[in-house]
Amino acid sequence: MNSEVKQGDYRFELLLNIGSVSLLIRSSQKELLSDVPFQNCAKESPITTVNFQINIDFERVVPEISEEDIMSWDMKVHKNTFQWWKGCIQGSVNTANNKAEVVIDEKILSNDLKVFKIIVLRALILRAYYQALKNVKDRREILGHGAAITRNGYCFTFLGRSGSGKSTLCQQTNNGKIINDEIAGLIKTEENLYSAFWTPLEGSYSVPEDYSLHPLYGIFFLNKDVETKIYKMRSLDAALALRPLLLYPGDLLSHDRFKVVSDRFDMCTDLVKYVNCYKMLFRRDNSFWNVIRCLER
Amino acid sequence: MLQQCIFQNNNLSSRIIDSEVVILTKDGYLHVLNKIASLIWENADGKTKVSEIIEKICQEYEVDQETAKQDAIGFIRDLKIKNLVTIA
Protein backbone atom coordinates (compact mmCIF):
# COMPACT_ATOMS: atom_id res chain seq x y z
CA MET A 1 0.00 0.00 0.00
CA ASN A 2 1.04 3.58 -0.62
CA SER A 3 2.40 4.73 2.74
CA GLU A 4 1.13 8.24 2.13
CA VAL A 5 -2.43 7.09 1.90
CA LYS A 6 -4.30 6.19 5.02
CA GLN A 7 -6.64 3.29 5.17
CA GLY A 8 -10.16 4.49 4.51
CA ASP A 9 -8.84 7.37 2.41
CA TYR A 10 -10.99 6.87 -0.68
CA ARG A 11 -9.52 9.62 -2.79
CA PHE A 12 -9.90 7.86 -6.12
CA GLU A 13 -13.36 7.43 -7.61
CA LEU A 14 -14.94 5.74 -10.61
CA LEU A 15 -18.54 6.25 -11.70
CA LEU A 16 -20.09 3.30 -13.48
CA ASN A 17 -23.59 3.58 -14.92
CA ILE A 18 -25.34 0.31 -15.67
CA GLY A 19 -28.93 0.79 -16.79
CA SER A 20 -30.75 2.61 -14.05
CA VAL A 21 -28.06 1.98 -11.44
CA SER A 22 -25.23 4.39 -10.85
CA LEU A 23 -22.30 2.75 -9.04
CA LEU A 24 -19.73 4.95 -7.39
CA ILE A 25 -16.59 2.98 -6.67
CA ARG A 26 -14.14 4.61 -4.27
CA SER A 27 -10.70 3.34 -3.38
CA SER A 28 -7.44 4.34 -1.80
CA GLN A 29 -5.60 2.62 -4.64
CA LYS A 30 -5.63 4.33 -8.03
CA GLU A 31 -4.31 1.30 -9.87
CA LEU A 32 -7.32 -0.68 -8.72
CA LEU A 33 -9.71 1.63 -10.53
CA SER A 34 -7.61 1.80 -13.67
CA ASP A 35 -7.84 -2.00 -13.91
CA VAL A 36 -11.64 -2.15 -13.68
CA PRO A 37 -12.64 -4.37 -16.60
CA PHE A 38 -15.63 -2.28 -17.59
CA GLN A 39 -14.75 1.25 -18.49
CA ASN A 40 -17.04 3.91 -17.21
CA CYS A 41 -18.85 6.89 -18.43
CA ALA A 42 -18.47 9.80 -16.09
CA LYS A 43 -21.81 11.41 -16.72
CA GLU A 44 -24.92 10.71 -14.75
CA SER A 45 -27.46 8.58 -16.52
CA PRO A 46 -30.71 10.42 -17.27
CA ILE A 47 -32.63 7.35 -16.18
CA THR A 48 -30.75 6.68 -12.96
CA THR A 49 -33.09 5.61 -10.22
CA VAL A 50 -30.62 3.94 -7.87
CA ASN A 51 -27.26 5.13 -6.59
CA PHE A 52 -24.97 2.62 -4.94
CA GLN A 53 -21.58 3.30 -3.43
CA ILE A 54 -18.78 0.82 -2.91
CA ASN A 55 -15.80 1.79 -0.75
CA ILE A 56 -12.89 -0.58 -1.33
CA ASP A 57 -9.97 -0.82 1.06
CA PHE A 58 -7.00 -3.14 1.25
CA GLU A 59 -5.45 -5.02 4.09
CA ARG A 60 -3.65 -8.21 4.74
CA VAL A 61 -6.77 -10.03 5.87
CA VAL A 62 -5.62 -13.62 5.50
CA PRO A 63 -2.09 -14.85 6.25
CA GLU A 64 -1.65 -16.77 3.02
CA ILE A 65 -3.69 -16.76 -0.17
CA SER A 66 -3.48 -19.36 -2.83
CA GLU A 67 -5.14 -19.47 -6.21
CA GLU A 68 -7.17 -22.34 -4.84
CA ASP A 69 -8.49 -20.12 -2.04
CA ILE A 70 -9.60 -17.45 -4.47
CA MET A 71 -11.22 -19.89 -6.85
CA SER A 72 -13.02 -21.72 -4.07
CA TRP A 73 -16.04 -19.48 -4.73
CA ASP A 74 -17.34 -20.01 -1.21
CA MET A 75 -19.57 -17.32 0.19
CA LYS A 76 -20.58 -16.78 3.81
CA VAL A 77 -23.23 -14.30 4.83
CA HIS A 78 -24.18 -13.20 8.33
CA LYS A 79 -26.80 -10.47 8.73
CA ASN A 80 -25.45 -7.53 6.72
CA THR A 81 -21.89 -8.83 6.38
CA PHE A 82 -20.43 -11.11 3.78
CA GLN A 83 -17.21 -12.99 3.24
CA TRP A 84 -16.09 -14.49 -0.03
CA TRP A 85 -13.36 -16.82 -1.09
CA LYS A 86 -12.13 -17.82 2.35
CA GLY A 87 -11.91 -14.29 3.58
CA CYS A 88 -10.06 -12.77 0.63
CA ILE A 89 -12.95 -10.35 0.36
CA GLN A 90 -14.96 -9.18 3.35
CA GLY A 91 -17.53 -6.51 3.73
CA SER A 92 -20.83 -5.18 4.86
CA VAL A 93 -23.79 -3.58 3.16
CA ASN A 94 -26.01 -0.84 4.50
CA THR A 95 -29.24 -1.31 2.57
CA ALA A 96 -30.75 1.86 4.00
CA ASN A 97 -28.27 4.08 2.20
CA ASN A 98 -27.11 1.67 -0.52
CA LYS A 99 -23.51 1.60 0.57
CA ALA A 100 -21.06 -1.28 0.77
CA GLU A 101 -17.75 -1.29 2.62
CA VAL A 102 -15.39 -3.87 1.22
CA VAL A 103 -11.94 -5.00 2.27
CA ILE A 104 -9.89 -6.97 -0.22
CA ASP A 105 -6.72 -8.75 0.74
CA GLU A 106 -3.90 -6.56 -0.54
CA LYS A 107 -2.06 -9.53 -1.99
CA ILE A 108 -4.61 -9.50 -4.79
CA LEU A 109 -3.02 -6.23 -5.91
CA SER A 110 0.21 -8.05 -6.63
CA ASN A 111 1.15 -8.87 -10.21
CA ASP A 112 0.99 -12.61 -9.77
CA LEU A 113 -2.67 -12.39 -8.79
CA LYS A 114 -3.65 -9.58 -11.14
CA VAL A 115 -6.12 -11.67 -13.09
CA PHE A 116 -8.00 -12.37 -9.89
CA LYS A 117 -8.26 -8.68 -9.14
CA ILE A 118 -10.33 -8.34 -12.30
CA ILE A 119 -12.45 -11.35 -11.36
CA VAL A 120 -13.02 -9.88 -7.91
CA LEU A 121 -13.97 -6.46 -9.24
CA ARG A 122 -16.26 -7.91 -11.86
CA ALA A 123 -18.08 -10.07 -9.30
CA LEU A 124 -18.35 -7.23 -6.79
CA ILE A 125 -19.66 -4.70 -9.30
CA LEU A 126 -22.30 -6.97 -10.76
CA ARG A 127 -23.49 -8.14 -7.35
CA ALA A 128 -23.73 -4.55 -6.19
CA TYR A 129 -25.78 -3.85 -9.30
CA TYR A 130 -28.32 -6.50 -8.40
CA GLN A 131 -28.25 -5.48 -4.73
CA ALA A 132 -29.18 -1.97 -5.77
CA LEU A 133 -32.02 -3.21 -7.95
CA LYS A 134 -33.51 -5.23 -5.10
CA ASN A 135 -34.67 -2.02 -3.51
CA VAL A 136 -36.41 -0.77 -6.64
CA LYS A 137 -39.93 -1.99 -7.15
CA ASP A 138 -40.97 -3.61 -10.38
CA ARG A 139 -37.51 -3.46 -11.92
CA ARG A 140 -36.51 -6.65 -13.64
CA GLU A 141 -33.29 -5.80 -15.37
CA ILE A 142 -31.07 -8.57 -16.60
CA LEU A 143 -27.52 -8.50 -17.91
CA GLY A 144 -26.88 -10.98 -20.68
CA HIS A 145 -23.56 -12.05 -22.14
CA GLY A 146 -24.22 -10.87 -25.65
CA ALA A 147 -24.50 -8.16 -28.28
CA ALA A 148 -27.56 -6.04 -29.03
CA ILE A 149 -28.07 -4.50 -32.47
CA THR A 150 -30.95 -2.46 -33.84
CA ARG A 151 -31.79 -2.68 -37.51
CA ASN A 152 -34.81 -1.52 -39.48
CA GLY A 153 -36.64 -0.62 -36.29
CA TYR A 154 -36.04 -3.98 -34.57
CA CYS A 155 -33.58 -4.89 -31.82
CA PHE A 156 -31.82 -8.24 -32.02
CA THR A 157 -29.84 -9.71 -29.15
CA PHE A 158 -27.13 -12.27 -29.87
CA LEU A 159 -26.02 -14.22 -26.83
CA GLY A 160 -23.03 -16.47 -26.51
CA ARG A 161 -19.89 -17.15 -24.54
CA SER A 162 -16.55 -15.58 -25.34
CA GLY A 163 -15.40 -16.76 -28.74
CA SER A 164 -18.88 -17.49 -30.06
CA GLY A 165 -18.67 -14.70 -32.63
CA LYS A 166 -20.31 -11.66 -31.03
CA SER A 167 -17.62 -9.20 -32.09
CA THR A 168 -17.36 -10.78 -35.55
CA LEU A 169 -21.11 -10.48 -35.93
CA CYS A 170 -20.92 -6.79 -35.02
CA GLN A 171 -18.17 -6.31 -37.60
CA GLN A 172 -20.43 -7.88 -40.23
CA THR A 173 -23.26 -5.46 -39.50
CA ASN A 174 -23.23 -2.61 -42.02
CA ASN A 175 -26.78 -1.39 -41.88
CA GLY A 176 -27.51 -1.35 -38.17
CA LYS A 177 -26.70 0.28 -34.86
CA ILE A 178 -24.69 -1.58 -32.25
CA ILE A 179 -26.09 -0.99 -28.79
CA ASN A 180 -23.47 -3.13 -27.07
CA ASP A 181 -21.16 -5.92 -28.21
CA GLU A 182 -20.40 -7.70 -24.93
CA ILE A 183 -22.94 -7.22 -22.13
CA ALA A 184 -26.46 -6.32 -23.20
CA GLY A 185 -28.99 -5.02 -20.71
CA LEU A 186 -32.49 -6.46 -20.91
CA ILE A 187 -35.52 -5.13 -19.07
CA LYS A 188 -39.19 -5.96 -18.84
CA THR A 189 -41.43 -2.96 -19.27
CA GLU A 190 -45.22 -2.81 -19.17
CA GLU A 191 -47.44 -5.17 -21.15
CA ASN A 192 -44.89 -7.98 -20.98
CA LEU A 193 -42.56 -6.28 -23.39
CA TYR A 194 -38.81 -6.85 -23.13
CA SER A 195 -36.34 -4.27 -24.34
CA ALA A 196 -32.57 -4.03 -24.62
CA PHE A 197 -30.51 -1.16 -23.32
CA TRP A 198 -26.97 0.09 -23.50
CA THR A 199 -24.51 -0.69 -20.72
CA PRO A 200 -20.97 0.63 -20.28
CA LEU A 201 -19.78 -2.97 -20.17
CA GLU A 202 -18.22 -2.99 -23.61
CA GLY A 203 -16.08 -5.48 -25.46
CA SER A 204 -14.22 -4.54 -28.66
CA TYR A 205 -16.56 -1.72 -29.60
CA SER A 206 -16.88 1.60 -27.89
CA VAL A 207 -20.36 2.83 -28.67
CA PRO A 208 -21.96 6.13 -27.73
CA GLU A 209 -24.13 6.23 -24.67
CA ASP A 210 -27.72 5.45 -25.45
CA TYR A 211 -30.21 5.40 -22.62
CA SER A 212 -33.25 4.60 -24.72
CA LEU A 213 -35.00 1.24 -24.56
CA HIS A 214 -35.11 -0.87 -27.71
CA PRO A 215 -38.00 -3.36 -27.93
CA LEU A 216 -36.68 -6.83 -28.60
CA TYR A 217 -37.51 -8.69 -31.77
CA GLY A 218 -35.76 -11.83 -30.63
CA ILE A 219 -32.84 -13.50 -28.90
CA PHE A 220 -30.37 -15.53 -30.95
CA PHE A 221 -28.03 -18.03 -29.30
CA LEU A 222 -24.79 -17.99 -31.23
CA ASN A 223 -22.68 -20.91 -32.37
CA LYS A 224 -20.02 -20.81 -35.05
CA ASP A 225 -20.55 -23.16 -37.96
CA VAL A 226 -19.66 -23.61 -41.62
CA GLU A 227 -23.14 -22.56 -42.69
CA THR A 228 -25.63 -20.02 -41.40
CA LYS A 229 -28.91 -21.46 -40.15
CA ILE A 230 -31.51 -20.24 -37.71
CA TYR A 231 -33.93 -22.45 -35.80
CA LYS A 232 -36.79 -21.43 -33.56
CA MET A 233 -36.32 -22.88 -30.06
CA ARG A 234 -38.78 -24.33 -27.60
CA SER A 235 -39.24 -22.21 -24.49
CA LEU A 236 -37.63 -24.82 -22.28
CA ASP A 237 -34.55 -25.20 -24.47
CA ALA A 238 -34.21 -21.42 -24.68
CA ALA A 239 -34.50 -21.02 -20.90
CA LEU A 240 -31.80 -23.64 -20.36
CA ALA A 241 -29.56 -21.99 -22.95
CA LEU A 242 -30.13 -18.57 -21.41
CA ARG A 243 -29.34 -19.57 -17.83
CA PRO A 244 -25.52 -19.73 -18.07
CA LEU A 245 -25.46 -16.51 -20.09
CA LEU A 246 -27.04 -14.34 -17.40
CA LEU A 247 -24.54 -12.53 -15.25
CA TYR A 248 -24.52 -12.87 -11.52
CA PRO A 249 -28.20 -12.57 -10.65
CA GLY A 250 -27.44 -12.91 -6.99
CA ASP A 251 -27.15 -10.21 -4.40
CA LEU A 252 -24.43 -9.42 -1.90
CA LEU A 253 -26.47 -10.47 1.08
CA SER A 254 -28.24 -13.54 -0.16
CA HIS A 255 -28.46 -16.01 2.70
CA ASP A 256 -30.48 -18.27 0.54
CA ARG A 257 -28.44 -19.51 -2.41
CA PHE A 258 -31.36 -21.69 -3.42
CA LYS A 259 -33.51 -18.62 -3.84
CA VAL A 260 -30.79 -17.14 -6.05
CA VAL A 261 -30.91 -20.24 -8.24
CA SER A 262 -34.69 -20.12 -8.39
CA ASP A 263 -34.84 -16.40 -9.12
CA ARG A 264 -32.29 -16.80 -11.89
CA PHE A 265 -34.27 -19.56 -13.53
CA ASP A 266 -37.53 -17.64 -13.18
CA MET A 267 -35.93 -14.69 -14.95
CA CYS A 268 -35.04 -17.01 -17.82
CA THR A 269 -38.46 -18.64 -18.09
CA ASP A 270 -40.26 -15.32 -18.00
CA LEU A 271 -38.09 -13.80 -20.70
CA VAL A 272 -38.44 -16.72 -23.11
CA LYS A 273 -42.19 -16.67 -22.56
CA TYR A 274 -42.46 -13.25 -24.17
CA VAL A 275 -39.48 -13.12 -26.54
CA ASN A 276 -38.89 -15.37 -29.55
CA CYS A 277 -35.69 -17.32 -29.14
CA TYR A 278 -33.60 -18.87 -31.89
CA LYS A 279 -30.54 -21.01 -32.21
CA MET A 280 -28.23 -19.41 -34.75
CA LEU A 281 -25.42 -21.25 -36.48
CA PHE A 282 -23.16 -18.52 -37.77
CA ARG A 283 -20.77 -18.65 -40.72
CA ARG A 284 -18.90 -15.48 -39.73
CA ASP A 285 -20.14 -13.43 -42.64
CA ASN A 286 -23.09 -11.11 -43.04
CA SER A 287 -25.38 -13.69 -44.65
CA PHE A 288 -27.17 -14.14 -41.34
CA TRP A 289 -28.97 -10.82 -41.83
CA ASN A 290 -30.59 -12.25 -44.98
CA VAL A 291 -31.83 -15.20 -42.96
CA ILE A 292 -33.16 -12.95 -40.22
CA ARG A 293 -34.91 -10.82 -42.82
CA CYS A 294 -36.91 -13.90 -43.77
CA LEU A 295 -37.95 -14.30 -40.15
CA GLU A 296 -39.14 -10.69 -40.01
CA ARG A 297 -41.55 -11.39 -42.86
CA MET B 1 -42.84 -50.47 -3.83
CA LEU B 2 -46.05 -50.82 -5.85
CA GLN B 3 -48.24 -50.13 -2.81
CA GLN B 4 -46.11 -47.27 -1.60
CA CYS B 5 -46.46 -43.56 -2.34
CA ILE B 6 -43.73 -41.12 -3.28
CA PHE B 7 -43.19 -37.61 -1.90
CA GLN B 8 -41.36 -34.72 -3.50
CA ASN B 9 -38.63 -33.59 -1.11
CA ASN B 10 -38.70 -30.13 0.43
CA ASN B 11 -35.20 -29.05 -0.53
CA LEU B 12 -36.13 -28.29 -4.10
CA SER B 13 -38.68 -26.62 -6.31
CA SER B 14 -40.03 -27.34 -9.75
CA ARG B 15 -41.43 -25.51 -12.75
CA ILE B 16 -43.50 -26.73 -15.69
CA ILE B 17 -42.36 -25.43 -19.08
CA ASP B 18 -43.53 -26.77 -22.42
CA SER B 19 -45.34 -29.55 -20.53
CA GLU B 20 -42.07 -30.74 -19.04
CA VAL B 21 -41.03 -30.51 -15.44
CA VAL B 22 -37.79 -28.83 -14.45
CA ILE B 23 -36.56 -29.56 -10.95
CA LEU B 24 -34.22 -27.11 -9.25
CA THR B 25 -32.14 -28.40 -6.36
CA LYS B 26 -30.62 -26.50 -3.49
CA ASP B 27 -27.12 -26.92 -4.84
CA GLY B 28 -28.03 -25.32 -8.13
CA TYR B 29 -28.59 -28.36 -10.33
CA LEU B 30 -31.42 -28.60 -12.85
CA HIS B 31 -33.11 -31.85 -13.79
CA VAL B 32 -35.31 -31.81 -16.89
CA LEU B 33 -37.93 -34.56 -16.99
CA ASN B 34 -39.50 -35.87 -20.17
CA LYS B 35 -43.28 -36.23 -20.41
CA ILE B 36 -43.53 -39.64 -18.76
CA ALA B 37 -41.10 -38.68 -16.01
CA SER B 38 -43.06 -35.45 -15.54
CA LEU B 39 -46.26 -37.47 -15.06
CA ILE B 40 -44.55 -39.56 -12.37
CA TRP B 41 -43.24 -36.42 -10.69
CA GLU B 42 -46.63 -34.70 -10.69
CA ASN B 43 -48.12 -37.75 -9.00
CA ALA B 44 -45.44 -37.80 -6.30
CA ASP B 45 -47.99 -36.24 -3.97
CA GLY B 46 -47.84 -38.69 -1.11
CA LYS B 47 -51.32 -39.97 -1.90
CA THR B 48 -51.04 -41.75 -5.25
CA LYS B 49 -49.61 -45.25 -5.07
CA VAL B 50 -46.89 -46.32 -7.45
CA SER B 51 -49.24 -48.92 -8.94
CA GLU B 52 -51.75 -46.16 -9.72
CA ILE B 53 -49.03 -44.07 -11.34
CA ILE B 54 -48.09 -47.00 -13.55
CA GLU B 55 -51.72 -47.38 -14.54
CA LYS B 56 -51.85 -43.73 -15.56
CA ILE B 57 -48.75 -44.17 -17.70
CA CYS B 58 -50.31 -47.14 -19.49
CA GLN B 59 -53.49 -45.18 -20.21
CA GLU B 60 -51.78 -41.97 -21.26
CA TYR B 61 -49.02 -43.41 -23.43
CA GLU B 62 -50.44 -46.77 -24.58
CA VAL B 63 -47.57 -48.71 -23.08
CA ASP B 64 -47.85 -52.28 -21.82
CA GLN B 65 -48.03 -52.82 -18.09
CA GLU B 66 -44.68 -54.55 -17.66
CA THR B 67 -42.72 -51.92 -19.61
CA ALA B 68 -44.38 -49.11 -17.71
CA LYS B 69 -43.68 -50.84 -14.40
CA GLN B 70 -39.97 -51.43 -15.13
CA ASP B 71 -39.44 -47.88 -16.38
CA ALA B 72 -41.38 -46.23 -13.56
CA ILE B 73 -39.67 -48.17 -10.78
CA GLY B 74 -36.27 -47.53 -12.32
CA PHE B 75 -36.97 -43.83 -12.56
CA ILE B 76 -38.33 -43.59 -9.01
CA ARG B 77 -35.25 -45.33 -7.66
CA ASP B 78 -33.12 -42.84 -9.57
CA LEU B 79 -35.05 -39.95 -8.02
CA LYS B 80 -34.48 -41.47 -4.60
CA ILE B 81 -30.74 -41.80 -5.17
CA LYS B 82 -30.59 -38.14 -6.20
CA ASN B 83 -32.47 -37.22 -3.01
CA LEU B 84 -35.38 -35.73 -4.92
CA VAL B 85 -38.13 -37.97 -3.48
CA THR B 86 -38.97 -40.04 -0.44
CA ILE B 87 -40.77 -43.36 -0.72
CA ALA B 88 -43.17 -44.33 2.06
Contacts between the chains, C-beta under 8 A, distances in Angstrom:
chain1	res1	chain2	res2	distance
A	234	B	18	5.2
A	235	B	17	5.5
A	235	B	18	5.3
A	236	B	17	4.4
A	236	B	18	4.4
A	236	B	20	5.7
A	236	B	22	7.1
A	236	B	32	7.0
A	239	B	17	6.3
A	239	B	22	7.9
A	240	B	30	7.1
A	240	B	32	7.2
A	243	B	30	7.6
A	257	B	26	7.5
A	257	B	28	7.3
A	258	B	11	7.7
A	258	B	13	7.9
A	258	B	24	7.7
A	258	B	26	4.5
A	261	B	24	5.7
A	261	B	26	7.8
A	261	B	28	4.8
A	262	B	13	5.8
A	262	B	24	5.8
A	265	B	15	6.9
A	265	B	22	7.4
A	265	B	24	5.9
A	265	B	30	7.3
A	266	B	15	7.6
A	269	B	15	6.2
A	269	B	17	5.8
